[in-house]
Structure formats: structure tokens, C-alpha cells
């Protein structure tokens, strides 16, 4: 695993994100991963930041709300569509996604949360800010399209403390 600048693979990250990436969180002795298709990367507070959204209904939310960090693992050269589909539809409350998806949770280099060993690009992030979405602050069209059922997201902003490329 080679450490790289977080900006080196922003375009491949953004191109892959609509097809999916893995958000992985450890809280206490529990870990879980889920598939994400939304997120953003940039600079806030003079820090490199990766922001992810997690719905309150997700098991991952139960973990991340008490966690200090998270990883985003991006498949670059390996087809993990089946694993992403499963990780995005099954709950970690009822299943060991790592076992069922044949994914390897590898220890983080600079944080407690593990990353997915089968992925080629890894972002390690320390949570620096979290933000509950407020319905009245969201564009009405987006609110009607994505939140008809009132299953809202919380946004987690993570300072990128490490970025790695599998060799």
C-alpha cells in the first residue's frame, strides 16, 4: 500500500462514486460497511475533507454517530458490483457483510476504522464535523425526490488523514 496525495485520484474517485464505494466504520468492537453512491471531496477549514451521507435508518449510522473516524474504499480495477449490491441492501444488524461479500476488513493505518482490502483506493478520515439535515433548508424538488419517506441523512465531514493506493 503506497501513501499518495488525496488529490491524485479525485477524478477516478468521483467517476466511481455513482457506481459505488464502501464506507466502513468501527465503533467499540463493532464494524460495518455499506455502499455509498453520494459524497464529496474538497477543502474546508484549510483541510482536505471527504463528506459522506448516512441515513438514520442504517445500521452504519448507529456506529458512525459514536465513531471518531471512517474509511472510504474505492474499487478501481476489481469488479466488486455484487459485493456492493449486497452491502448496500443487507443490514449489518442481521448479517456479517464482510463474510457474505467476501471482503477483507484491513486495519487502518492512521485511524481505528478498517478499510476494504480488495479495493485499490483508500481514504482514511477523522470526523471533524457532523450535520443533521433540516428539511426546510433543502430544495423542495430534492426533498420530494429523495426524502418522501422522511428517512433523512446526517452528513459526516471527515478530514482526510491518509490516502492510499494498492500496489
C-alpha positions as CSV (number, residue, x, y, z in Angstrom):
1,X,0.0,0.0,0.0
2,X,1.5,3.3,-1.1
3,X,0.5,6.6,0.5
4,X,-0.5,9.2,-2.0
5,X,-1.8,12.8,-2.1
6,X,-5.6,12.8,-1.7
7,X,-5.8,14.8,-4.9
8,X,-4.0,12.2,-7.1
9,X,-7.1,10.1,-7.7
10,X,-10.0,12.6,-7.2
11,X,-11.3,12.1,-10.8
12,X,-11.3,8.3,-10.6
13,X,-13.0,8.6,-7.1
14,X,-15.7,10.8,-8.5
15,X,-16.2,8.7,-11.6
16,X,-16.6,5.5,-9.4
17,X,-18.8,7.0,-6.7
18,X,-22.1,6.8,-8.7
19,X,-21.3,3.1,-9.2
20,X,-20.4,2.7,-5.5
21,X,-17.7,2.7,-2.9
22,X,-17.6,1.2,0.6
23,X,-18.0,3.4,3.7
24,X,-16.6,1.4,6.7
25,X,-16.9,2.4,10.4
26,X,-15.7,0.9,13.6
27,X,-17.3,1.8,17.0
28,X,-16.1,-0.1,20.0
29,X,-15.8,-3.7,18.9
30,X,-18.3,-3.4,16.1
31,X,-17.5,-2.8,12.5
32,X,-19.8,-2.4,9.4
33,X,-19.5,-1.4,5.8
34,X,-22.1,-0.1,3.5
35,X,-22.2,1.0,-0.1
36,X,-22.4,4.7,-0.8
37,X,-23.1,6.5,-4.1
38,X,-23.1,10.1,-2.8
39,X,-20.2,12.1,-1.3
40,X,-17.9,15.0,-2.0
41,X,-14.3,15.8,-1.6
42,X,-12.6,19.1,-1.3
43,X,-11.1,21.6,1.1
44,X,-12.9,23.1,4.2
45,X,-11.2,24.7,7.2
46,X,-7.9,24.6,5.3
47,X,-8.1,20.8,5.5
48,X,-8.7,18.1,2.9
49,X,-12.2,16.8,3.6
50,X,-14.3,13.9,2.4
51,X,-18.0,14.2,3.2
52,X,-20.4,11.3,3.3
53,X,-24.1,11.0,4.0
54,X,-25.7,8.2,6.2
55,X,-29.4,7.7,6.7
56,X,-30.6,7.5,10.3
57,X,-32.2,4.1,9.5
58,X,-28.9,2.5,8.6
59,X,-27.0,0.2,11.0
60,X,-23.9,2.1,9.9
61,X,-25.5,5.3,11.4
62,X,-25.7,3.5,14.8
63,X,-21.9,3.1,14.6
64,X,-20.8,6.3,13.0
65,X,-22.7,8.5,15.4
66,X,-20.3,7.3,18.1
67,X,-17.2,6.9,16.0
68,X,-14.2,9.1,15.6
69,X,-13.4,8.1,12.0
70,X,-14.3,6.2,8.9
71,X,-12.8,4.9,5.7
72,X,-14.0,5.1,2.1
73,X,-12.7,2.2,0.0
74,X,-13.0,2.6,-3.8
75,X,-12.8,-0.3,-6.2
76,X,-10.6,0.8,-9.1
77,X,-9.5,-2.3,-11.0
78,X,-11.6,-5.1,-9.5
79,X,-15.3,-5.8,-10.2
80,X,-17.0,-5.7,-6.8
81,X,-20.5,-4.9,-8.1
82,X,-22.0,-8.0,-6.5
83,X,-20.4,-7.2,-3.1
84,X,-21.5,-3.5,-3.4
85,X,-25.1,-4.6,-4.2
86,X,-25.2,-6.9,-1.2
87,X,-23.5,-4.4,1.2
88,X,-26.0,-1.7,0.0
89,X,-29.1,-3.8,0.6
90,X,-28.4,-6.1,3.6
91,X,-28.2,-4.7,7.1
92,X,-25.2,-5.3,9.3
93,X,-27.7,-5.8,12.1
94,X,-28.6,-9.2,10.6
95,X,-25.6,-10.2,8.6
96,X,-21.8,-10.2,8.6
97,X,-21.3,-8.4,5.4
98,X,-17.6,-9.0,5.3
99,X,-18.1,-12.7,5.3
100,X,-21.1,-12.8,3.0
101,X,-19.5,-10.4,0.5
102,X,-16.0,-12.0,0.8
103,X,-14.5,-8.7,1.8
104,X,-11.4,-8.3,4.0
105,X,-11.5,-5.6,6.7
106,X,-7.9,-4.5,7.0
107,X,-6.6,-2.4,9.9
108,X,-6.5,1.3,9.3
109,X,-3.0,2.9,9.1
110,X,-3.8,6.1,11.0
111,X,-7.3,5.5,12.3
112,X,-9.4,2.8,14.1
113,X,-11.8,2.1,11.3
114,X,-10.7,-0.6,8.8
115,X,-10.7,-0.4,5.1
116,X,-11.7,-2.9,2.4
117,X,-8.6,-4.9,1.3
118,X,-10.0,-5.7,-2.1
119,X,-10.2,-2.0,-3.1
120,X,-7.5,-0.1,-4.9
121,X,-8.0,3.4,-3.4
122,X,-8.5,4.1,0.3
123,X,-9.3,7.3,2.1
124,X,-8.9,7.4,5.9
125,X,-10.9,10.2,7.5
126,X,-11.2,11.6,11.0
127,X,-14.6,13.0,11.7
128,X,-14.3,16.8,12.2
129,X,-18.0,17.9,11.8
130,X,-21.4,16.3,11.6
131,X,-24.5,17.9,10.4
132,X,-28.2,16.9,10.6
133,X,-30.1,17.8,7.5
134,X,-33.0,20.2,8.0
135,X,-36.0,19.7,5.7
136,X,-36.7,23.4,5.4
137,X,-33.2,24.1,4.2
138,X,-33.3,21.6,1.3
139,X,-34.6,22.5,-2.2
140,X,-38.2,21.3,-2.4
141,X,-37.6,19.3,-5.6
142,X,-34.8,17.4,-3.9
143,X,-36.8,16.9,-0.7
144,X,-39.7,15.4,-2.7
145,X,-37.4,13.2,-4.8
146,X,-35.1,11.8,-2.1
147,X,-37.0,12.2,1.2
148,X,-40.6,11.3,0.6
149,X,-40.4,8.8,3.4
150,X,-38.6,11.2,5.8
151,X,-35.6,8.9,6.0
152,X,-33.1,11.7,6.3
153,X,-29.3,11.7,6.2
154,X,-26.7,13.1,8.6
155,X,-23.7,14.4,6.8
156,X,-20.3,13.5,8.2
157,X,-17.3,15.6,7.2
158,X,-14.0,13.7,7.6
159,X,-10.6,15.2,7.5
160,X,-8.6,13.0,5.1
161,X,-5.6,11.9,7.3
162,X,-4.4,9.2,4.9
163,X,-4.9,8.3,1.2
164,X,-3.5,5.0,-0.2
165,X,-3.2,3.2,-3.5
166,X,-2.9,-0.5,-3.6
167,X,0.2,-1.5,-5.5
